[in-house]
Amino acid sequence: MVVFLLEAALARKQAEAEREMQSTPERPLATNTTVTPPSVPTEEYNPAGVDSQLWKSAGIRKALQDEQEADAGADAGADAVEQEADAGETTVPRPAPQAPQAPNRATADPQYLPKEEQLEILRRSATKEMIHMNLNKFVGKRIFPNAKFPLSELHNKAVCKLAVGSEVVRLDQGVDPEVFAEEYHKSVKERMAALRLNCHNAARSKFLNDLKLDKVPSDSLVVDLLEKNTDAAVGYRSCGQGYQDYLTKDGTKVLQARTRQYQSFHYLVKRIMPSINCTNTKFDVRKQEETISNIFTVSDKAFALVLLENYESRWRKQHEDLKSARLQGKEHASISKEFKAKFTSSDDGLKLKSSGWS
């Protein structure tokens, strides 16, 4: 009975396999392709662990062969399509590269307003007043201590952009820093000129007062400091330190010639250079502990020497004229008016006593 049931099940599976083979049409192979037919598996080969009697039947083997042939044909067709696509790509001409065009800031960057509207915002009275105040503060604290001499227009514009980048000057939304720099770079120039004039007036006031009290150590500071130039590199800490460089071997006698030159340098450091940058350097506090190289910048030293080179002789002449006017009994008001016009005219400058501060 068991043998009969097994034979009936085997016959039923064989019939189902034959019906499935007849109902499934054969798939055509891709054109222009050569397909190597797969080898027919031997009776010993059983790919899916099927019952050996079923595997031996021609229906199962035929179905597996058809499936393998269809898969191979599909792969070959896909390869042919890819080859045709690759061949087509090589023949398609590529467009020639075009030269890059300079972007229009007003239209390329949507975050900025049109230039006319930006200028209108920058020229409003309230905005202009705030910008001038913040820009002047930035120039006085960040720029002037290290760059006292006149700058070019390009440098002045860079200062404006730096003020915006440091958030000292805050622009309204939609305003381009480039437009701001173009509009306000002259304000940097004017502020630098005003600060140089303040330094000039402070140094002149101290020098004239010291001449009146006979505290200027030399008849010509410029000669001692620039022409002989023996003490320009001397460090200064507290009063008196440094004189040991000018003692004789026994340590009792000071060499007079070099002492005078040192006193000129000492006067430059104590009186002239603090007038140039006294607020930022806090010289009176720091001079007891630090060298002048740490207190003053190179720009401070250069500006002080140029100031004396251009104005020492003029200040001395002004002192003599004031002294003569007092001896003649002139009133103080008339003396001040006369010498203000004579010695503080707008052409007082740095360049060889002939040009202005700007």
C-alpha positions as CSV (number, residue, x, y, z in Angstrom):
1,M,0.0,0.0,0.0
2,V,2.8,2.4,0.9
3,V,4.6,1.7,-2.4
4,F,1.4,2.4,-4.3
5,L,1.0,5.8,-2.7
6,L,4.6,6.8,-3.4
7,E,4.3,5.8,-7.1
8,A,1.0,7.8,-7.3
9,A,2.7,10.9,-5.8
10,L,5.6,10.6,-8.1
11,A,3.4,10.3,-11.2
12,R,1.3,13.4,-10.0
13,K,4.5,15.6,-9.6
14,Q,5.7,14.5,-13.1
15,A,2.4,15.4,-14.7
16,E,2.4,18.9,-13.0
17,A,6.0,19.5,-14.2
18,E,5.1,18.6,-17.8
19,R,2.0,20.9,-17.8
20,E,4.1,23.8,-16.4
21,M,6.7,23.3,-19.1
22,Q,4.0,23.4,-21.9
23,S,2.3,26.5,-20.5
24,T,5.5,28.6,-20.2
25,P,6.7,30.0,-23.6
26,E,10.4,30.0,-24.4
27,R,12.1,33.4,-24.0
28,P,13.8,34.7,-27.1
29,L,17.5,35.4,-26.9
30,A,18.9,38.9,-27.5
31,T,20.0,39.6,-31.1
32,N,23.6,39.8,-32.2
33,T,24.7,37.8,-29.2
34,T,26.3,34.5,-28.8
35,V,25.2,32.4,-25.9
36,T,27.0,29.3,-24.8
37,P,24.4,26.8,-23.7
38,P,24.9,25.5,-20.3
39,S,26.0,22.0,-19.9
40,V,23.3,19.5,-19.1
41,P,23.7,18.3,-15.6
42,T,24.6,14.7,-15.2
43,E,22.5,12.3,-13.2
44,E,24.8,12.5,-10.3
45,Y,24.4,16.3,-10.1
46,N,21.4,17.3,-8.0
47,P,21.3,21.1,-7.5
48,A,18.4,21.4,-5.1
49,G,18.4,18.1,-3.3
50,V,15.4,16.9,-5.2
51,D,14.3,13.3,-5.1
52,S,16.5,11.3,-7.4
53,Q,13.6,9.8,-9.3
54,L,12.2,13.4,-10.0
55,W,15.6,14.6,-11.1
56,K,16.0,11.8,-13.6
57,S,12.7,12.8,-15.2
58,A,13.1,14.8,-18.5
59,G,10.5,17.4,-17.5
60,I,12.5,18.7,-14.4
61,R,15.8,18.8,-16.3
62,K,14.2,20.6,-19.3
63,A,12.6,23.2,-17.0
64,L,16.0,23.9,-15.3
65,Q,17.8,24.2,-18.7
66,D,15.2,26.7,-20.0
67,E,15.6,28.8,-16.9
68,Q,19.4,28.9,-17.2
69,E,19.2,29.8,-20.9
70,A,16.8,32.7,-20.2
71,D,19.0,34.1,-17.5
72,A,22.1,34.0,-19.8
73,G,20.2,35.7,-22.6
74,A,19.0,38.5,-20.3
75,D,22.6,39.2,-19.1
76,A,23.9,39.2,-22.7
77,G,21.2,41.7,-23.8
78,A,22.1,44.0,-20.9
79,D,25.8,43.9,-21.9
80,A,24.9,44.8,-25.5
81,V,22.8,47.8,-24.3
82,E,25.7,49.1,-22.2
83,Q,28.2,48.8,-25.0
84,E,25.9,50.8,-27.3
85,A,25.5,53.5,-24.7
86,D,29.3,53.7,-24.2
87,A,29.8,54.0,-27.9
88,G,27.2,56.8,-28.2
89,E,28.8,58.9,-25.4
90,T,32.1,59.2,-27.3
91,T,30.4,60.8,-30.3
92,V,28.4,63.4,-28.5
93,P,30.3,66.8,-28.7
94,R,30.8,68.6,-25.4
95,P,30.1,72.3,-25.1
96,A,33.2,74.6,-25.1
97,P,34.0,76.2,-21.7
98,Q,33.0,79.8,-21.3
99,A,35.1,82.5,-19.7
100,P,33.9,83.3,-16.1
101,Q,32.1,86.6,-15.8
102,A,32.5,89.1,-12.9
103,P,29.5,88.8,-10.6
104,N,27.3,91.8,-10.1
105,R,27.2,92.3,-6.3
106,A,23.9,94.1,-6.5
107,T,22.2,91.2,-8.2
108,A,24.4,88.1,-7.6
109,D,24.1,88.2,-3.8
110,P,20.4,88.5,-2.8
111,Q,21.3,89.5,0.7
112,Y,22.4,93.0,-0.4
113,L,20.1,95.8,-1.4
114,P,20.6,97.9,-4.5
115,K,23.5,100.3,-4.2
116,E,21.3,103.4,-4.2
117,E,19.3,102.1,-1.3
118,Q,22.5,101.2,0.6
119,L,23.9,104.7,0.2
120,E,20.6,106.2,1.4
121,I,20.8,104.1,4.6
122,L,24.4,105.0,5.2
123,R,23.8,108.7,4.7
124,R,20.9,109.0,7.2
125,S,21.8,111.4,10.0
126,A,21.4,109.0,12.9
127,T,23.2,106.2,11.2
128,K,26.0,108.4,10.1
129,E,26.5,109.8,13.5
130,M,26.7,106.4,15.1
131,I,29.1,105.1,12.4
132,H,31.4,108.0,12.8
133,M,31.5,107.6,16.6
134,N,32.3,103.9,16.5
135,L,34.7,104.2,13.6
136,N,36.7,107.0,15.3
137,K,36.9,104.8,18.5
138,F,38.1,101.9,16.5
139,V,40.8,103.9,14.7
140,G,42.0,105.5,17.9
141,K,42.4,102.2,19.9
142,R,43.2,99.6,17.2
143,I,44.9,101.4,14.3
144,F,46.6,104.6,15.4
145,P,48.9,102.9,18.1
146,N,50.6,100.9,15.4
147,A,50.2,103.1,12.3
148,K,50.6,106.8,12.9
149,F,51.7,107.8,9.4
150,P,49.3,108.6,6.5
151,L,47.7,105.5,4.9
152,S,46.7,105.0,1.3
153,E,43.1,104.8,0.2
154,L,43.3,101.1,-0.1
155,H,44.5,100.8,3.5
156,N,41.7,103.1,4.7
157,K,39.1,101.0,3.0
158,A,40.6,97.9,4.7
159,V,40.3,99.6,8.1
160,C,36.6,100.2,7.4
161,K,36.1,96.5,6.6
162,L,38.1,95.5,9.6
163,A,35.8,97.6,11.8
164,V,32.8,95.8,10.4
165,G,34.4,92.4,10.8
166,S,35.3,93.2,14.4
167,E,31.6,94.2,15.0
168,V,32.7,97.6,16.2
169,V,30.7,99.2,13.4
170,R,27.3,97.4,12.9
171,L,25.7,97.9,9.5
172,D,22.0,97.6,8.8
173,Q,20.7,94.5,7.1
174,G,21.3,94.6,3.3
175,V,24.3,96.9,3.4
176,D,27.5,95.6,1.7
177,P,30.8,96.2,3.6
178,E,32.3,97.1,0.2
179,V,29.8,100.0,-0.2
180,F,30.4,101.1,3.4
181,A,34.2,101.2,2.8
182,E,33.8,103.2,-0.4
183,E,31.6,105.7,1.4
184,Y,33.5,106.1,4.7
185,H,37.2,105.6,3.9
186,K,37.8,109.3,4.0
187,S,36.6,109.4,7.6
188,V,39.5,107.1,8.5
189,K,41.9,109.5,6.9
190,E,40.4,112.5,8.7
191,R,40.5,110.7,12.1
192,M,44.2,109.7,11.6
193,A,45.1,113.3,10.7
194,A,43.2,114.6,13.8
195,L,45.0,112.1,16.1
196,R,48.4,113.1,14.6
197,L,47.6,116.8,15.3
198,N,46.7,116.0,18.9
199,C,50.0,114.3,19.3
200,H,51.8,117.3,17.8
201,N,50.0,119.8,20.1
202,A,50.7,117.7,23.2
203,A,54.4,117.3,22.4
204,R,54.7,121.0,21.5
205,S,53.1,122.1,24.7
206,K,55.4,120.0,26.9
207,F,58.5,121.1,24.9
208,L,57.7,124.8,25.2
209,N,57.0,124.5,28.9
210,D,60.3,122.7,29.4
211,L,62.1,125.4,27.5
212,K,60.6,128.0,29.8
213,L,61.8,126.0,32.8
214,D,65.2,125.3,31.3
215,K,64.6,121.5,31.4
216,V,65.5,120.6,27.9
217,P,68.9,118.9,28.2
218,S,70.4,119.8,24.9
219,D,70.6,122.6,22.3
220,S,69.6,120.1,19.7
221,L,67.8,116.9,20.5
222,V,67.8,115.9,16.9
223,V,71.6,116.0,16.6
224,D,72.0,113.9,19.7
225,L,69.4,111.3,18.8
226,L,69.8,111.0,15.0
227,E,73.2,112.2,13.9
228,K,75.3,110.6,16.7
229,N,72.7,107.9,17.3
230,T,74.6,106.3,20.2
231,D,71.7,105.8,22.6
232,A,68.7,105.1,20.5
233,A,68.8,101.4,21.5
234,V,69.3,102.0,25.3
235,G,66.7,100.3,27.4
236,Y,64.8,102.3,30.1
237,R,63.3,101.0,33.2
238,S,63.3,103.2,36.3
239,C,65.1,106.5,36.7
240,G,68.8,106.2,37.0
241,Q,69.1,102.7,35.6
242,G,71.3,102.7,32.6
243,Y,73.9,105.3,33.8
244,Q,76.3,102.4,34.6
245,D,77.0,102.1,30.9
246,Y,78.6,105.6,31.0
247,L,80.8,105.3,34.1
248,T,84.6,105.0,34.0
249,K,86.3,101.8,35.2
250,D,86.6,103.0,38.8
251,G,82.8,103.8,38.8
252,T,83.2,107.3,40.1
253,K,83.2,109.7,37.1
254,V,80.5,110.0,34.4
255,L,81.7,110.6,30.9
256,Q,80.2,114.0,30.1
257,A,79.8,113.7,26.3
258,R,77.9,110.4,26.4
259,T,75.9,111.6,29.4
260,R,74.5,114.5,27.4
261,Q,73.5,112.1,24.6
262,Y,71.9,109.8,27.1
263,Q,70.0,112.7,28.7
264,S,68.6,113.6,25.2
265,F,67.4,110.0,24.8
266,H,66.0,110.1,28.4
267,Y,64.1,113.3,27.6
268,L,62.7,111.8,24.4
269,V,61.4,108.8,26.4
270,K,60.0,110.6,29.4
271,R,58.5,113.7,27.7
272,I,57.9,113.4,24.0
273,M,56.9,109.7,23.5
274,P,54.3,109.7,26.3
275,S,52.7,112.7,24.5
276,I,52.2,110.6,21.5
277,N,50.5,107.6,23.0
278,C,50.1,108.3,26.7
279,T,46.5,107.0,27.1
280,N,47.1,103.6,25.6
281,T,50.6,103.0,27.0
282,K,50.0,104.1,30.7
283,F,53.6,105.1,30.7
284,D,53.7,106.6,34.3
285,V,52.7,103.3,35.7
286,R,54.6,100.9,33.5
287,K,57.9,102.8,33.3
288,Q,59.1,101.4,36.6
289,E,58.8,97.8,35.6
290,E,59.0,97.5,31.8
291,T,61.4,98.5,29.0
292,I,60.4,101.1,26.5
293,S,60.3,98.4,23.8
294,N,57.4,96.8,25.6
295,I,55.6,100.1,26.3
296,F,55.9,101.9,23.0
297,T,55.5,100.6,19.5
298,V,57.9,101.1,16.6
299,S,55.4,103.5,15.2
300,D,55.5,105.6,18.4
301,K,59.3,105.8,18.3
302,A,59.4,106.7,14.6
303,F,56.7,109.3,15.0
304,A,58.5,111.0,17.9
305,L,61.8,111.2,16.0
306,V,60.1,112.6,12.9
307,L,58.2,115.1,15.0
308,L,61.5,116.4,16.5
309,E,63.2,116.4,13.1
310,N,60.4,118.6,11.6
311,Y,59.5,120.8,14.5
312,E,62.2,121.2,17.1
313,S,63.8,124.2,15.4
314,R,60.3,125.8,14.9
315,W,59.4,125.2,18.6
316,R,62.6,126.8,19.7
317,K,62.0,129.8,17.5
318,Q,58.5,130.1,18.8
319,H,59.9,130.1,22.4
320,E,62.3,132.9,21.6
321,D,59.6,135.0,19.9
322,L,57.3,134.5,22.9
323,K,60.0,135.5,25.3
324,S,60.8,138.6,23.3
325,A,57.1,139.6,23.0
326,R,56.7,139.3,26.8
327,L,59.8,141.5,27.3
328,Q,58.2,144.1,25.0
329,G,55.1,144.1,27.3
330,K,52.6,142.8,24.8
331,E,49.3,141.5,26.2
332,H,48.8,137.8,26.5
333,A,45.7,137.7,24.2
334,S,47.6,139.4,21.3
335,I,50.6,137.1,21.7
336,S,48.4,134.0,21.6
337,K,46.5,135.1,18.5
338,E,49.7,136.1,16.7
339,F,51.6,132.9,17.4
340,K,48.6,130.6,16.9
341,A,48.4,131.8,13.3
342,K,52.1,131.7,12.8
343,F,53.0,128.3,14.3
344,T,49.9,126.2,14.1
345,S,48.8,126.7,10.5
346,S,47.2,124.0,8.5
347,D,50.3,123.2,6.6
348,D,52.2,122.0,9.7
349,G,53.2,118.5,8.7
350,L,55.5,115.5,8.8
351,K,57.1,115.6,5.4
352,L,60.1,117.9,5.4
353,K,58.3,120.7,7.2
354,S,56.3,121.5,4.0
355,S,53.2,119.3,3.8
356,G,50.1,118.8,5.9
357,W,49.2,116.1,8.5
358,S,46.9,114.2,6.1
